[in-house]
Amino acid sequence: DRLNFLFVFDRRRGSRLEALLNTFQTLFICFLLGFGAMTFSRDANTLVLTPIERMITKLNRIRNNPLEAMAIGDEEHQREQASTPQGRGMSKEGSDALSVKHSH
């Protein structure tokens, strides 16, 4: 006669641990993807949408009052002068000299 052997291993404990680790891995990846998407969205808003919205607001102001373009230009010039190191240190006389120089 033939002799048959049957081996039985209980792998339930290892399978449960593996399933738990896979669940944690999936949750971790979902967290990373969500965090990355939020960071990308914030950067896109800051670098793309905010300047476009500002531009549309300026265009609407100019459309309602075309002379507003000069005021917007002056505001931008003053903001630019205040943000540069030379603009902050420049005296009133230096500023007048530049404006006279440009007016000729």
A tleap script that builds the chain and sets N, CA, C and O, in Angstrom:
source leaprc.protein.ff14SB
mol = sequence {
  NASP ARG LEU ASN PHE LEU PHE VAL PHE ASP
  ARG ARG ARG GLY SER ARG LEU GLU ALA LEU
  LEU ASN THR PHE GLN THR LEU PHE ILE CYS
  PHE LEU LEU GLY PHE GLY ALA MET THR PHE
  SER ARG ASP ALA ASN THR LEU VAL LEU THR
  PRO ILE GLU ARG MET ILE THR LYS LEU ASN
  ARG ILE ARG ASN ASN PRO LEU GLU ALA MET
  ALA ILE GLY ASP GLU GLU HIE GLN ARG GLU
  GLN ALA SER THR PRO GLN GLY ARG GLY MET
  SER LYS GLU GLY SER ASP ALA LEU SER VAL
  LYS HIE SER CHIE
}
set mol.1.N position { 0.828 -1.210 0.000 }
set mol.1.CA position { 0.000 0.000 0.000 }
set mol.1.C position { 0.867 1.265 0.000 }
set mol.1.O position { 2.056 1.276 0.317 }
set mol.2.N position { 0.163 2.313 -0.381 }
set mol.2.CA position { 0.848 3.623 -0.383 }
set mol.2.C position { 0.565 4.334 0.925 }
set mol.2.O position { -0.536 4.288 1.473 }
set mol.3.N position { 1.572 4.970 1.381 }
set mol.3.CA position { 1.438 5.740 2.614 }
set mol.3.C position { 1.386 7.226 2.249 }
set mol.3.O position { 2.313 7.734 1.617 }
set mol.4.N position { 0.338 7.917 2.630 }
set mol.4.CA position { 0.194 9.354 2.340 }
set mol.4.C position { 0.357 10.152 3.628 }
set mol.4.O position { -0.151 9.808 4.695 }
set mol.5.N position { 1.093 11.229 3.456 }
set mol.5.CA position { 1.279 12.139 4.583 }
set mol.5.C position { 0.528 13.433 4.296 }
set mol.5.O position { 0.500 13.902 3.158 }
set mol.6.N position { -0.062 13.992 5.298 }
set mol.6.CA position { -0.778 15.263 5.177 }
set mol.6.C position { -0.251 16.191 6.263 }
set mol.6.O position { -0.348 15.901 7.455 }
set mol.7.N position { 0.311 17.315 5.821 }
set mol.7.CA position { 0.828 18.305 6.768 }
set mol.7.C position { -0.127 19.487 6.796 }
set mol.7.O position { -0.531 19.977 5.741 }
set mol.8.N position { -0.484 19.941 7.950 }
set mol.8.CA position { -1.397 21.071 8.112 }
set mol.8.C position { -0.680 22.138 8.934 }
set mol.8.O position { -0.182 21.879 10.030 }
set mol.9.N position { -0.644 23.344 8.369 }
set mol.9.CA position { -0.018 24.465 9.069 }
set mol.9.C position { -1.079 25.513 9.341 }
set mol.9.O position { -1.894 25.828 8.473 }
set mol.10.N position { -1.064 26.038 10.521 }
set mol.10.CA position { -1.992 27.118 10.870 }
set mol.10.C position { -1.309 28.450 10.584 }
set mol.10.O position { -0.454 28.897 11.349 }
set mol.11.N position { -1.689 29.068 9.493 }
set mol.11.CA position { -1.084 30.335 9.088 }
set mol.11.C position { -2.013 31.520 9.346 }
set mol.11.O position { -1.771 32.608 8.823 }
set mol.12.N position { -3.036 31.339 10.115 }
set mol.12.CA position { -4.002 32.403 10.367 }
set mol.12.C position { -3.361 33.589 11.079 }
set mol.12.O position { -3.648 34.741 10.755 }
set mol.13.N position { -2.496 33.308 12.046 }
set mol.13.CA position { -1.882 34.394 12.810 }
set mol.13.C position { -1.001 35.260 11.909 }
set mol.13.O position { -1.063 36.488 11.965 }
set mol.14.N position { -0.190 34.619 11.088 }
set mol.14.CA position { 0.665 35.366 10.156 }
set mol.14.C position { -0.141 36.123 9.115 }
set mol.14.O position { 0.230 37.232 8.731 }
set mol.15.N position { -1.235 35.540 8.655 }
set mol.15.CA position { -2.085 36.201 7.666 }
set mol.15.C position { -2.750 37.436 8.259 }
set mol.15.O position { -2.885 38.463 7.593 }
set mol.16.N position { -3.164 37.326 9.517 }
set mol.16.CA position { -3.792 38.481 10.167 }
set mol.16.C position { -2.792 39.622 10.323 }
set mol.16.O position { -3.129 40.780 10.073 }
set mol.17.N position { -1.578 39.309 10.730 }
set mol.17.CA position { -0.543 40.334 10.877 }
set mol.17.C position { -0.239 40.975 9.531 }
set mol.17.O position { -0.122 42.197 9.435 }
set mol.18.N position { -0.111 40.169 8.510 }
set mol.18.CA position { 0.153 40.692 7.168 }
set mol.18.C position { -0.987 41.587 6.690 }
set mol.18.O position { -0.747 42.632 6.085 }
set mol.19.N position { -2.222 41.181 6.959 }
set mol.19.CA position { -3.375 41.997 6.576 }
set mol.19.C position { -3.378 43.323 7.323 }
set mol.19.O position { -3.678 44.364 6.738 }
set mol.20.N position { -3.046 43.295 8.607 }
set mol.20.CA position { -2.997 44.518 9.402 }
set mol.20.C position { -1.908 45.459 8.894 }
set mol.20.O position { -2.129 46.664 8.776 }
set mol.21.N position { -0.741 44.912 8.596 }
set mol.21.CA position { 0.347 45.745 8.070 }
set mol.21.C position { -0.007 46.332 6.702 }
set mol.21.O position { 0.306 47.491 6.427 }
set mol.22.N position { -0.645 45.555 5.859 }
set mol.22.CA position { -1.073 46.066 4.552 }
set mol.22.C position { -2.115 47.177 4.706 }
set mol.22.O position { -2.117 48.142 3.942 }
set mol.23.N position { -2.999 47.036 5.695 }
set mol.23.CA position { -3.990 48.082 5.948 }
set mol.23.C position { -3.305 49.372 6.377 }
set mol.23.O position { -3.643 50.449 5.886 }
set mol.24.N position { -2.330 49.268 7.301 }
set mol.24.CA position { -1.593 50.454 7.732 }
set mol.24.C position { -0.813 51.075 6.579 }
set mol.24.O position { -0.731 52.299 6.476 }
set mol.25.N position { -0.250 50.256 5.726 }
set mol.25.CA position { 0.491 50.774 4.578 }
set mol.25.C position { -0.445 51.536 3.641 }
set mol.25.O position { -0.091 52.605 3.145 }
set mol.26.N position { -1.620 50.998 3.403 }
set mol.26.CA position { -2.597 51.662 2.539 }
set mol.26.C position { -3.034 52.999 3.138 }
set mol.26.O position { -3.126 53.999 2.425 }
set mol.27.N position { -3.302 53.021 4.434 }
set mol.27.CA position { -3.694 54.273 5.095 }
set mol.27.C position { -2.571 55.308 5.040 }
set mol.27.O position { -2.825 56.492 4.824 }
set mol.28.N position { -1.337 54.863 5.235 }
set mol.28.CA position { -0.193 55.766 5.175 }
set mol.28.C position { -0.048 56.369 3.775 }
set mol.28.O position { 0.190 57.569 3.639 }
set mol.29.N position { -0.188 55.556 2.753 }
set mol.29.CA position { -0.090 56.050 1.376 }
set mol.29.C position { -1.225 57.029 1.078 }
set mol.29.O position { -1.009 58.047 0.421 }
set mol.30.N position { -2.432 56.725 1.558 }
set mol.30.CA position { -3.560 57.656 1.371 }
set mol.30.C position { -3.280 58.987 2.055 }
set mol.30.O position { -3.571 60.045 1.499 }
set mol.31.N position { -2.715 58.940 3.260 }
set mol.31.CA position { -2.360 60.166 3.976 }
set mol.31.C position { -1.338 60.976 3.188 }
set mol.31.O position { -1.493 62.188 3.030 }
set mol.32.N position { -0.291 60.309 2.690 }
set mol.32.CA position { 0.737 61.015 1.916 }
set mol.32.C position { 0.161 61.634 0.643 }
set mol.32.O position { 0.483 62.773 0.304 }
set mol.33.N position { -0.683 60.893 -0.055 }
set mol.33.CA position { -1.292 61.434 -1.275 }
set mol.33.C position { -2.195 62.622 -0.959 }
set mol.33.O position { -2.194 63.612 -1.690 }
set mol.34.N position { -2.960 62.533 0.116 }
set mol.34.CA position { -3.823 63.648 0.510 }
set mol.34.C position { -3.012 64.879 0.891 }
set mol.34.O position { -3.343 65.996 0.495 }
set mol.35.N position { -1.951 64.668 1.658 }
set mol.35.CA position { -1.092 65.783 2.050 }
set mol.35.C position { -0.431 66.418 0.826 }
set mol.35.O position { -0.361 67.643 0.722 }
set mol.36.N position { 0.047 65.598 -0.085 }
set mol.36.CA position { 0.658 66.120 -1.311 }
set mol.36.C position { -0.330 66.899 -2.163 }
set mol.36.O position { 0.015 67.937 -2.728 }
set mol.37.N position { -1.552 66.404 -2.255 }
set mol.37.CA position { -2.574 67.103 -3.037 }
set mol.37.C position { -2.919 68.450 -2.414 }
set mol.37.O position { -3.091 69.439 -3.126 }
set mol.38.N position { -3.022 68.493 -1.089 }
set mol.38.CA position { -3.322 69.769 -0.427 }
set mol.38.C position { -2.181 70.765 -0.605 }
set mol.38.O position { -2.418 71.951 -0.834 }
set mol.39.N position { -0.948 70.285 -0.500 }
set mol.39.CA position { 0.210 71.163 -0.697 }
set mol.39.C position { 0.250 71.686 -2.122 }
set mol.39.O position { 0.490 72.873 -2.344 }
set mol.40.N position { 0.020 70.818 -3.080 }
set mol.40.CA position { 0.007 71.238 -4.485 }
set mol.40.C position { -1.100 72.244 -4.731 }
set mol.40.O position { -0.892 73.235 -5.431 }
set mol.41.N position { -2.270 72.003 -4.167 }
set mol.41.CA position { -3.399 72.918 -4.351 }
set mol.41.C position { -3.084 74.290 -3.767 }
set mol.41.O position { -3.381 75.312 -4.386 }
set mol.42.N position { -2.482 74.319 -2.575 }
set mol.42.CA position { -2.124 75.597 -1.952 }
set mol.42.C position { -1.113 76.345 -2.816 }
set mol.42.O position { -1.250 77.550 -3.026 }
set mol.43.N position { -0.100 75.640 -3.316 }
set mol.43.CA position { 0.902 76.274 -4.158 }
set mol.43.C position { 0.287 76.774 -5.460 }
set mol.43.O position { 0.619 77.864 -5.926 }
set mol.44.N position { -0.598 75.991 -6.042 }
set mol.44.CA position { -1.256 76.411 -7.282 }
set mol.44.C position { -2.084 77.667 -7.042 }
set mol.44.O position { -2.080 78.575 -7.873 }
set mol.45.N position { -2.787 77.731 -5.930 }
set mol.45.CA position { -3.566 78.932 -5.610 }
set mol.45.C position { -2.657 80.136 -5.443 }
set mol.45.O position { -2.949 81.216 -5.957 }
set mol.46.N position { -1.557 79.956 -4.729 }
set mol.46.CA position { -0.647 81.065 -4.458 }
set mol.46.C position { 0.052 81.547 -5.718 }
set mol.46.O position { 0.163 82.751 -5.946 }
set mol.47.N position { 0.518 80.628 -6.528 }
set mol.47.CA position { 1.343 81.001 -7.674 }
set mol.47.C position { 0.565 81.265 -8.955 }
set mol.47.O position { 1.063 81.955 -9.845 }
set mol.48.N position { -0.652 80.728 -9.067 }
set mol.48.CA position { -1.394 80.864 -10.319 }
set mol.48.C position { -2.700 81.629 -10.134 }
set mol.48.O position { -2.921 82.654 -10.779 }
set mol.49.N position { -3.550 81.138 -9.266 }
set mol.49.CA position { -4.898 81.712 -9.174 }
set mol.49.C position { -4.924 83.100 -8.553 }
set mol.49.O position { -5.649 83.972 -9.033 }
set mol.50.N position { -4.154 83.325 -7.498 }
set mol.50.CA position { -4.171 84.636 -6.844 }
set mol.50.C position { -3.724 85.748 -7.785 }
set mol.50.O position { -4.401 86.775 -7.839 }
set mol.51.N position { -2.618 85.610 -8.538 }
set mol.51.CA position { -2.250 86.677 -9.476 }
set mol.51.C position { -3.305 86.896 -10.573 }
set mol.51.O position { -3.540 88.031 -10.986 }
set mol.52.N position { -3.931 85.826 -11.040 }
set mol.52.CA position { -4.967 85.977 -12.065 }
set mol.52.C position { -6.165 86.720 -11.495 }
set mol.52.O position { -6.721 87.598 -12.155 }
set mol.53.N position { -6.568 86.378 -10.273 }
set mol.53.CA position { -7.690 87.083 -9.648 }
set mol.53.C position { -7.362 88.549 -9.435 }
set mol.53.O position { -8.218 89.410 -9.640 }
set mol.54.N position { -6.120 88.849 -9.022 }
set mol.54.CA position { -5.697 90.243 -8.864 }
set mol.54.C position { -5.763 90.983 -10.191 }
set mol.54.O position { -6.210 92.128 -10.248 }
set mol.55.N position { -5.315 90.326 -11.261 }
set mol.55.CA position { -5.341 90.951 -12.575 }
set mol.55.C position { -6.782 91.212 -13.028 }
set mol.55.O position { -7.071 92.271 -13.585 }
set mol.56.N position { -7.677 90.266 -12.795 }
set mol.56.CA position { -9.081 90.445 -13.181 }
set mol.56.C position { -9.700 91.599 -12.397 }
set mol.56.O position { -10.481 92.373 -12.950 }
set mol.57.N position { -9.357 91.720 -11.113 }
set mol.57.CA position { -9.863 92.830 -10.304 }
set mol.57.C position { -9.389 94.159 -10.865 }
set mol.57.O position { -10.165 95.109 -10.962 }
set mol.58.N position { -8.117 94.227 -11.234 }
set mol.58.CA position { -7.587 95.470 -11.825 }
set mol.58.C position { -8.273 95.776 -13.155 }
set mol.58.O position { -8.611 96.927 -13.431 }
set mol.59.N position { -8.478 94.747 -13.978 }
set mol.59.CA position { -9.152 94.974 -15.259 }
set mol.59.C position { -10.582 95.473 -15.062 }
set mol.59.O position { -11.049 96.330 -15.812 }
set mol.60.N position { -11.272 94.944 -14.063 }
set mol.60.CA position { -12.628 95.416 -13.778 }
set mol.60.C position { -12.615 96.864 -13.307 }
set mol.60.O position { -13.486 97.649 -13.682 }
set mol.61.N position { -11.617 97.224 -12.477 }
set mol.61.CA position { -11.506 98.625 -12.040 }
set mol.61.C position { -11.267 99.540 -13.229 }
set mol.61.O position { -11.860 100.615 -13.320 }
set mol.62.N position { -10.399 99.116 -14.142 }
set mol.62.CA position { -10.096 99.940 -15.324 }
set mol.62.C position { -11.310 99.996 -16.251 }
set mol.62.O position { -11.582 101.041 -16.842 }
set mol.63.N position { -12.033 98.902 -16.384 }
set mol.63.CA position { -13.215 98.888 -17.240 }
set mol.63.C position { -14.279 99.858 -16.719 }
set mol.63.O position { -14.930 100.553 -17.499 }
set mol.64.N position { -14.449 99.900 -15.396 }
set mol.64.CA position { -15.431 100.800 -14.811 }
set mol.64.C position { -14.996 102.257 -14.889 }
set mol.64.O position { -15.835 103.146 -15.038 }
set mol.65.N position { -13.698 102.511 -14.790 }
set mol.65.CA position { -13.176 103.873 -14.847 }
set mol.65.C position { -11.801 103.824 -15.497 }
set mol.65.O position { -10.823 103.497 -14.825 }
set mol.66.N position { -11.696 104.142 -16.790 }
set mol.66.CA position { -10.411 104.039 -17.496 }
set mol.66.C position { -9.297 104.873 -16.868 }
set mol.66.O position { -8.125 104.515 -16.980 }
set mol.67.N position { -9.641 105.971 -16.215 }
set mol.67.CA position { -8.608 106.790 -15.576 }
set mol.67.C position { -8.008 106.093 -14.349 }
set mol.67.O position { -6.965 106.504 -13.841 }
set mol.68.N position { -8.660 105.066 -13.896 }
set mol.68.CA position { -8.171 104.293 -12.753 }
set mol.68.C position { -6.841 103.612 -13.084 }
set mol.68.O position { -6.086 103.250 -12.181 }
set mol.69.N position { -6.556 103.438 -14.373 }
set mol.69.CA position { -5.309 102.796 -14.786 }
set mol.69.C position { -4.098 103.568 -14.274 }
set mol.69.O position { -3.097 102.965 -13.888 }
set mol.70.N position { -4.181 104.885 -14.269 }
set mol.70.CA position { -3.066 105.694 -13.766 }
set mol.70.C position { -2.876 105.464 -12.266 }
set mol.70.O position { -1.747 105.343 -11.791 }
set mol.71.N position { -3.981 105.405 -11.526 }
set mol.71.CA position { -3.883 105.175 -10.082 }
set mol.71.C position { -3.297 103.793 -9.800 }
set mol.71.O position { -2.480 103.634 -8.894 }
set mol.72.N position { -3.714 102.801 -10.573 }
set mol.72.CA position { -3.182 101.442 -10.391 }
set mol.72.C position { -1.689 101.423 -10.691 }
set mol.72.O position { -0.913 100.798 -9.968 }
set mol.73.N position { -1.289 102.112 -11.765 }
set mol.73.CA position { 0.125 102.189 -12.107 }
set mol.73.C position { 0.934 102.865 -11.011 }
set mol.73.O position { 2.029 102.412 -10.676 }
set mol.74.N position { 0.400 103.953 -10.447 }
set mol.74.CA position { 1.083 104.643 -9.350 }
set mol.74.C position { 1.203 103.748 -8.122 }
set mol.74.O position { 2.247 103.717 -7.470 }
set mol.75.N position { 0.123 103.014 -7.806 }
set mol.75.CA position { 0.161 102.104 -6.660 }
set mol.75.C position { 1.231 101.031 -6.854 }
set mol.75.O position { 1.987 100.727 -5.932 }
set mol.76.N position { 1.289 100.462 -8.057 }
set mol.76.CA position { 2.292 99.431 -8.346 }
set mol.76.C position { 3.700 99.999 -8.245 }
set mol.76.O position { 4.603 99.350 -7.718 }
set mol.77.N position { 3.885 101.224 -8.757 }
set mol.77.CA position { 5.202 101.860 -8.716 }
set mol.77.C position { 5.633 102.108 -7.269 }
set mol.77.O position { 6.780 101.850 -6.905 }
set mol.78.N position { 4.707 102.609 -6.449 }
set mol.78.CA position { 5.034 102.867 -5.046 }
set mol.78.C position { 5.342 101.562 -4.311 }
set mol.78.O position { 6.272 101.503 -3.507 }
set mol.79.N position { 4.567 100.531 -4.588 }
set mol.79.CA position { 4.808 99.232 -3.953 }
set mol.79.C position { 6.169 98.681 -4.377 }
set mol.79.O position { 6.896 98.114 -3.562 }
set mol.80.N position { 6.505 98.850 -5.645 }
set mol.80.CA position { 7.791 98.370 -6.152 }
set mol.80.C position { 8.945 99.144 -5.535 }
set mol.80.O position { 9.966 98.559 -5.174 }
set mol.81.N position { 8.786 100.460 -5.412 }
set mol.81.CA position { 9.830 101.284 -4.818 }
set mol.81.C position { 10.031 100.943 -3.343 }
set mol.81.O position { 11.160 100.948 -2.852 }
set mol.82.N position { 8.949 100.651 -2.642 }
set mol.82.CA position { 9.048 100.331 -1.220 }
set mol.82.C position { 9.694 98.968 -1.003 }
set mol.82.O position { 10.309 98.739 0.039 }
set mol.83.N position { 9.569 98.067 -1.958 }
set mol.83.CA position { 10.103 96.717 -1.776 }
set mol.83.C position { 11.571 96.599 -2.162 }
set mol.83.O position { 12.219 95.626 -1.776 }
set mol.84.N position { 12.120 97.558 -2.915 }
set mol.84.CA position { 13.524 97.486 -3.305 }
set mol.84.C position { 14.386 98.193 -2.267 }
set mol.84.O position { 13.934 99.162 -1.657 }
set mol.85.N position { 15.613 97.733 -2.052 }
set mol.85.CA position { 16.496 98.383 -1.072 }
set mol.85.C position { 16.806 99.831 -1.441 }
set mol.85.O position { 16.895 100.679 -0.553 }
set mol.86.N position { 16.972 100.133 -2.715 }
set mol.86.CA position { 17.253 101.502 -3.138 }
set mol.86.C position { 16.053 102.406 -2.881 }
set mol.86.O position { 16.208 103.563 -2.492 }
set mol.87.N position { 14.861 101.869 -3.102 }
set mol.87.CA position { 13.653 102.674 -2.945 }
set mol.87.C position { 13.430 103.090 -1.510 }
set mol.87.O position { 12.914 104.179 -1.260 }
set mol.88.N position { 13.805 102.251 -0.558 }
set mol.88.CA position { 13.593 102.585 0.851 }
set mol.88.C position { 14.583 103.633 1.324 }
set mol.88.O position { 14.250 104.470 2.163 }
set mol.89.N position { 15.798 103.595 0.792 }
set mol.89.CA position { 16.826 104.521 1.264 }
set mol.89.C position { 16.831 105.833 0.514 }
set mol.89.O position { 17.560 106.745 0.904 }
set mol.90.N position { 16.061 105.968 -0.531 }
set mol.90.CA position { 16.084 107.155 -1.369 }
set mol.90.C position { 15.348 108.298 -0.684 }
set mol.90.O position { 14.269 108.111 -0.122 }
set mol.91.N position { 15.941 109.471 -0.737 }
set mol.91.CA position { 15.317 110.647 -0.134 }
set mol.91.C position { 14.258 111.209 -1.059 }
set mol.91.O position { 14.133 110.786 -2.208 }
set mol.92.N position { 13.509 112.150 -0.560 }
set mol.92.CA position { 12.454 112.795 -1.352 }
set mol.92.C position { 13.073 113.522 -2.545 }
set mol.92.O position { 12.523 113.494 -3.646 }
set mol.93.N position { 14.240 114.184 -2.320 }
set mol.93.CA position { 14.904 114.911 -3.401 }
set mol.93.C position { 15.328 113.959 -4.517 }
set mol.93.O position { 15.188 114.282 -5.697 }
set mol.94.N position { 15.845 112.788 -4.148 }
set mol.94.CA position { 16.258 111.810 -5.149 }
set mol.94.C position { 15.074 111.340 -5.966 }
set mol.94.O position { 15.198 111.114 -7.169 }
set mol.95.N position { 13.950 111.193 -5.338 }
set mol.95.CA position { 12.743 110.769 -6.025 }
set mol.95.C position { 12.274 111.846 -6.987 }
set mol.95.O position { 11.856 111.547 -8.106 }
set mol.96.N position { 12.342 113.117 -6.547 }
set mol.96.CA position { 11.943 114.229 -7.418 }
set mol.96.C position { 12.883 114.334 -8.604 }
set mol.96.O position { 12.451 114.612 -9.723 }
set mol.97.N position { 14.160 114.115 -8.366 }
set mol.97.CA position { 15.126 114.189 -9.456 }
set mol.97.C position { 14.841 113.127 -10.492 }
set mol.97.O position { 14.979 113.374 -11.690 }
set mol.98.N position { 14.451 111.968 -10.054 }
set mol.98.CA position { 14.119 110.923 -11.016 }
set mol.98.C position { 12.871 111.275 -11.800 }
set mol.98.O position { 12.812 111.056 -13.010 }
set mol.99.N position { 11.874 111.818 -11.118 }
set mol.99.CA position { 10.634 112.135 -11.827 }
set mol.99.C position { 10.844 113.272 -12.804 }
set mol.99.O position { 10.226 113.273 -13.869 }
set mol.100.N position { 11.693 114.246 -12.487 }
set mol.100.CA position { 11.991 115.334 -13.409 }
set mol.100.C position { 12.765 114.790 -14.590 }
set mol.100.O position { 12.525 115.174 -15.735 }
set mol.101.N position { 13.693 113.897 -14.306 }
set mol.101.CA position { 14.501 113.295 -15.353 }
set mol.101.C position { 13.608 112.529 -16.347 }
set mol.101.O position { 13.846 112.570 -17.554 }
set mol.102.N position { 12.592 111.839 -15.839 }
set mol.102.CA position { 11.715 111.074 -16.702 }
set mol.102.C position { 10.693 111.933 -17.411 }
set mol.102.O position { 10.136 111.513 -18.426 }
set mol.103.N position { 10.429 113.140 -16.898 }
set mol.103.CA position { 9.375 113.951 -17.511 }
set mol.103.C position { 9.866 114.678 -18.751 }
set mol.103.O position { 9.043 115.186 -19.513 }
set mol.104.N position { 11.164 114.751 -18.987 }
set mol.104.CA position { 11.677 115.456 -20.188 }
set mol.104.C position { 11.656 114.614 -21.395 }
set mol.104.O position { 12.053 115.065 -22.469 }
savepdb mol mol.pdb
quit
